[in-house]
């Protein structure tokens, strides 16, 4: 399996594939630097434009954007105390005080080096852990694959945090969308409402763009940008090679990388949780905790290394089991499906060059952060914070409309995208999580197909779903995921009452 990893390396160095990573990193830094925008939204907008591209070119763009955006969120966090991405909240604690003291340039240098180290560690974790896990999952039959899909949905619903009922409703909505169209076995129309355009089902790109890209743009246009921070046009920074000797944060980087990788693998946790845990742990072990919150560079390092260490690691369960660890990973699964790559056990067997090339692109994207972000982040990209929000929002909306229309060349898809956008905006306002919707769409049809196949093999006997040890283990894990949070909450409540 690891020989396939080395075999895929030459393909990544093809100039189109490598250029895609470079362009993706630059675009990701720009997107991350725009408060209100995110890697999730950027990749959602990008996916429709990748139809005519080779898979590694498209995936390279996604990997670059993901790496770049996770660092780019530190730019407004340091300069304006406005997190560019949710994962950059902890970066504001010490980054902004450093900028107020005239050390904003150094804070961004610490952020870019820490982000790169976290991304590199995450990419190596993906390379080392995903191949053996995929070998195990190749032994799964239809019943086991069905229970993996159920476990994935349960993990997102009950481990995502917040209200499990809302998570369940979101997942059910996604599963409902997945069954729209023609029955895969008998060919009957399902929930098409007489529309011929819906016979082939709902294209995942339309759902992704509507749910993930449109609501943030609406928020972007609604929320005025405060400009009471550091004047980015006057911000200077020393070369990265001069700043490196001042960064002696190896213990923080190692600890934050471990925490970020571990949290990235957990479904629904995400970079925000990783950044806060890393920041708190680094402050707890610091010799001078009283300086934290007043401009401590190690605080920036702790937050940024952890929120980047969960990038590639979130794809470990996504690529091998079809269970994304974060919202961005869920969108990337959609990008894989667009190019005919089914996430799960067969991906590593049927498309080893592409999936292992994707892993190398994550590694090179993290390395390029230092070369591109270290020299361009402050004086160049920081000025983008001053762009008028109506102009920025209008450009994004135009790109969304063009991208969705280009899928099939019909306005029906545009109307459908706007409808999903309205649903996504309402769900966002009512605090309904969006990742379960995407996972419901991805795993819904997958679960249905394997359930029906398993029942046909068992001649209609439902006990066929429980006839081997692997299935029983997956059932037990699913029950634990569903029941565990409730039991934990009751235990905590009983301890408080006692």
Secondary structure, DSSP 8 states (H G I E B T S, - for coil): -HHHHHHTHHHHTSHHHHHHHHHHHHHHHHHHHSTT--HHHHHHHHHGGGTTS-HHHHHHHHHHHHHHHHHHHHHHHHHTS--SSGGGTTTHHHHHHHHHTT-HHHHHHHHHHHHHHHHHHHHHHHHHHHHHHHHHHTT--HHHHHHHHHHHHHHHHHHS-S-HHHHHHHHHHHHHHHT-EE-TTT--EES-TT-GGGTT---HHHHHIIIIIIHHHHHHHHS-----S--GGG-----HHHHGGG---HHHHHHHHHHHHHHHHSTT-HHHHHHHHHHHHHHHH-TTGGGTTSS-HHHHHHHHHHHHHTTTTHHHHHHHHS--SSHHHHHHHHHHHHTT---SHHHHHH-HHHHHHHHHHHHHHHHHIIIIIHHHTTTTGGGGGGS-HHHHHHHHHHHHHHHHHHHHS-HHHHHHHHHHHHHHHHHHHTT--SHHHHHHHHHHHHHHHHHHHHHHHTTT-GGGGGSSHHHHHHHHHHHHHHHHHHHHHHHHHHHHH-
